[in-house]
């Protein structure tokens, strides 16, 4: 939706903070000699929460004001509307995080293949993060609740993606871990920061399936997600 | 028309397919049990609270709705130019909506609603907050909407008389009366409304009776309907003075639809209905 682009560009203060804050956050982190595993975890948290907040807060704002209701009353498919906005939010997030990504790549080095893979994984994670944000927005009745649910959901997904610990083989965590959409992001950050093995096709399939389920759920149950009308 | 809590907004919400309730409504020949999106595309609903993207300009907000209705950019531009001019918003169309007054936001909401020439336009208190010039423009516009139908909730007797072909009085969720403004006004025979502006100590009485006339007592005036020759007026004024009021001004006006409502229900359009009072308590 063009409106989202316009708002993102017009709100210079927010634009500035969304671009500068990640950089300010990353510079001391990656130049400060912190252990690689910590740097990896913190970067994943930064990217993941950036996206869950990015979609949930504007959605709750528009839901509270009654604007979403007005959109739906034009006859537009609520699910399509949500997906359209999710895509735009994702693109905006991605562009706002480009300088931060460039900084990470510059400091850590890496060839073109690694850079491309890293950016692609960031983009996929942002899509999933924004869909989680929609989910959090649908359960929230205020911006404060939305912020709380977004961060909880985001952190829970980051945790299940295996960012904070190594899952014991055969445990519930080890079964869930490969399916979490933030997992490929984590693996690609590990590659860039720690020089670990790059993300493989087999690592991508389950998270992509999970993301597809989120997309379909958002589309088909858009009305309920929005909470603007039950019919 | 109906006082607060009479069910106007609920009825409009049901017609606009916005209400979540049992049962169904037939709108534009389609049941609300069926495809709501098809009905919504053919109509527009403007609630009593204008909501916009405040960061964007008026024209950008309106263009957004044109996009949602699927209008082509060039067609939308010409329609919007026309509508912005009609509602006196041309000069401010590039200003952010955050700088608009409440009345301007209401007008912008109407522009957004009419952009796709809906077959049915549902308006909830559209004239609240409009200045006199905009009110006249609104009335002219609604009268000229030939190709569509407008269903509107209003408690402004002037607006209802000028634009409505049919008026429905609602009270506590039920229809009290319906008919054209002329048919409803005919129920008052040859009466006039007399408004006697008063001052003085606060009185606790709500009505006064004099010579077969029952006058309603409001904080700053006393209102009574009487025959056009105003024969009972002198006696009524004496009664008012005896009750301790001071009279500052007397106005004689032709009765309007609010007087018909008062006659039929015994209540004023500005009162809250029983249902609303019950909800509050």
Interface residues (C-beta under 8 A of the other chain):
Chain A: X1 X2 X3 X6 X7 X10 X11 X65 X66 X67 X69 X70 X71 X72 X73 X74 X75 X76 X77 X229 X230 X231
Chain B: X16 X17 X18 X20 X32 X36 X37 X38 X39 X40 X41 X42 X44 X45 X47 X49 X51 X52 X53 X55 X56 X60 X63 X64 X65 X67 X68 X69
